[in-house]
């Protein structure tokens, strides 16, 4: 087993949602970004992006990449269509479940929460409350008295996070290459931009194998090579 870690940095676009009512959820804003943590002893709270949010997005990109390489992948996140229940996966778990885990499989990757990078700004200035009116899904019109308040992280706030994994020696290259490629693809599409809860910039800050930090050139090479040697499905 080798320990791998990938650190990333992302800049929030319109501000991640950090607090809200159920009305906000019902109009489809990414509920996974709703969390915050206390800083210091006071009431001030900082926004954060839960590791599970990034895990979900990176997993989805990995599914798309592996499907493109002709691997049969189960369908997350509903347990009924995931390994070992997916009818088309002959030898569960599939390659994505092997890496990210599933109902019957432990995850090899662990995602920490992404927290605010700069400590210069007091926590109370990192969020702002926004009022909105929810729309009726059927009629696409504003409903009376459906005003909601959402607390958003301020746009432009930089978050830093890290994922770590314990990978089989002979799978380090292909699996790490897959994860790096997925993050880069997410960076290219700007996360969940279309839902207004995304980021403007996502970049890999560092990649390490067994504690050894790879240079940008080294991990780019690993990405090229690793993707080209992806084990064929059996
Ligand atoms: Zn699977």
Boltz pocket constraint, residues with backbone or C-beta under 6 A from the ligand:
constraints:
  - pocket:
      binder: B
      contacts: [[A, 73], [A, 74], [A, 75], [A, 82], [A, 83], [A, 93], [A, 94], [A, 95], [A, 96], [A, 97], [A, 98], [A, 102]]
      max_distance: 6.0
